[in-house]
């Protein structure tokens, strides 16, 4: 992933919920793999409360294609 794409993704990870912001920023900085870019971009289109429910493990209501990246986000 080039620097411009990574910077755009970092900017999109800035959210209204501090907890979500911290998890996403850490994930992008330390755990992001190139194949994650598309999936993460799609997940970031969700509302903060819905995304936090998924990342925190309180919701399993997400497309199965996101299982891998959700599991890795939950591990952060």
N, C-alpha and C positions, 0 to 999 in steps of 0.2 A: 504494500500500500504506500502510495506516495505521501509526502508531507502535507500537501493541500487536502487530500482526502482524510487523512488522520486528524488534521486541525478542524475540518468541518464536523467530523464525528465527535470530537471533543466538545465543540461548541453545542452540538445537538444534545449532548449528555448533561448539559447544565439545566437542572430542573428546579421546580419550586419546592420540592421536598428535600430537606437536607440529607436525610438518610439515603435516599435514592441517588442524589447527587454524588455522595461519597462513594457509594458502591460502583456506580457507573464510571466515575473518574478513575478509580483504582483499577477497574477492569480494563479500561482502555489503555492506561499507562503500563500495566504489568502483565496482562493476560490475553490481550487481543491478538487474534491470529488473522491473517489476511482473509481466510474463508469466512470469518465472522462478520465482515463489514456489511454485507447485504442483510443478513438476519438481524443484526443489531439495529440497523437503520429502520427496518420494519417494526421492530419492537418499540423503538423510540417514538413511533407515531401514536402509540397508546397514550391515554391520559395518565397523569402521574399516579393517581390512586390505584388505577387498574394495573399499571406496570409494577408499582410497589407491592401490591398484593401477590403478583406472580413471583417477583424476585424474592420476597420474604417467605414464600412458601404457603401463604394463606389461600392462594387460588391455584387451581390446576386448569383453569379455563383459558387455554391458549392452544394455538395450532400445534399439532404434534411435530411439525417440521422444526419447531423451536426447542425441542427437548434438550438437545445438546448444549446450546448456548444458555438456556435457562438454568440447567444444572451447573454450568460453570459460573454463572452470575451468582447463584445461590451459595456457591463455595467461597465466594469472596467475602 
